[in-house]
Amino acid sequence: MKVLRLHGIGDLRLHDEPVPVPGDGEVLLRVTAVGICGSDLHWFEEGSIGDAGLAHPLVLGHEFAAVIESGPRKGERVAVDPALPCGRCEFCETGYPNFCKATRFSGHGKDDGSLREYMAWPESALFALPDTISDVDGALLEPLGVALYALDLGQIRVGDTVGIFGCGPIGLMLVRLAQLSGAARIIATDLHPHRLDMAAEMGADMVLQADTLGSERAAVLDATGGRGIDVAFEIAGANAAVETAIDAARPGARVVLVGIPSDDRTSFSASTARRKGLTIQLCRRMAHTYPRAIALAASGQIDLAALASHHFALGEYQQAFAVAARREGLKVVIQPKGC
């Protein structure tokens, strides 16, 4: 089978390797669609993410759908949870498996991900896809799960004004989720005009071109009569966006930081946040969101297909990662079938 491994910064290579043999509790999966995530780009562009570095040629990919190829569920189309918590620690037992320190994660550390034709993965982490959800949509359920978890942290109330700072796929999903949650007004910012166009299509009432200086802050405050926004989501992974979110927030607001900074540092003006008494919440992956994500997609309440802007075969990985790295589209998807 074909397997794509990252050997170093920008150094992806396609290999021929044996089809894996499932272990206890695992099934063989034929991977059908893989989304390239911002965290995959950290690995590709920096050889690391946060404090985790590249220890061996790693198979990236944690947003994916597949078909089960072994066991009683053979032939079933599934979305795959890339996180495998221990299930026994304090955090797992109290409903926060995303904080489990023993978590294995597809495409991270020692665990190879899904940018390959076949892989073995625990059956307990597989969620059946209804016929109304395509393989590509199934791959986007993972980022939708992250967006849902961030939404939960934001605690939007009906009638709130919500700010989305960064309109990549997760930010765009949050635009729609904020609308579904009863937000009275949604203001979205991004550096890229095509993402702002999609934000408007997803339900944003106002879109603002961002820059690295945060000059859009004044426009956000002006649009809210100087009051500021009730809930802010930062999904850009840039300190300029964090500063803008905090500056644009009203006193007592909630600010949810979802983005992952390249240099593993997040900074902002402490005096501004302190004087406003802001609640600043950091988003760590997700927890127990797959059933909700599947229900939203299956009911048509969120259009995942509209976010999959580019499709490539596995053998076209160079073009796929180049497009993703240039932030040309929205979600870049690799479909390993036929390589």
C-alpha angles and dihedrals in degrees: 000000000000118000127183115214132185109223098175143329106332090349109125119164132185114228137187109231137163119271106260122250113230117241129212110317092007134111132200114256129200103211113227106174136009127188119213107232131200088250089056087055090053088057092044097046101033106020089235146053121216107321094337117100134191106274099171138359097298132205106223126206133098103162103078152132127208148171119247110240102183141040132025093317094055111151095024118133112227146178112226129223104219094201121085109187120188094249092215108071127094093264096048092048093049096050101265105105089153087073094052108128092206095056118138113210131197110251096009134101111331096348118092117221138219106282091111137078098254136017139168117237136164113275089222089069095056125100121196115242119221117228090255091067116073124215091256091049088048090058090053092056090084095061088041087056090054090049091050092051091049088049090054090052091050094056095206115200125208108272096025124140108233130197123205111195107192122025105209115131095290092047090049090050089051090053090059094041091051089052091050089049093060103260109169094209133015122196117190130190133187141153093238122072095208090058091050089052089055091046089058090050090050092054111278112150093203131020123195130193108239128210135188090260095058094236090154090073092085091051091053092050092045090051090054095046090253092300098106132217127305099219127020127193118195112198102155100089090225129116091225089062091047091052091047092050092050094045091049095048120100120235109285093019127142120242117194116197111206103153123097113225118224095229095044091245130112118190137175140155105289094198093057093049093043097048090050092048091228124186106226115196126185118212117225110193109282144289130216095340104124097090091050092046092051091048092051093049095043092051092051093240090129124033106221094169090065090062096054097087101163132037126193139171118241091255089059092062094126092059091042095054092041091056092045093047091051089050088229098148138014113257119005112207128196117202109196096199109116090000 
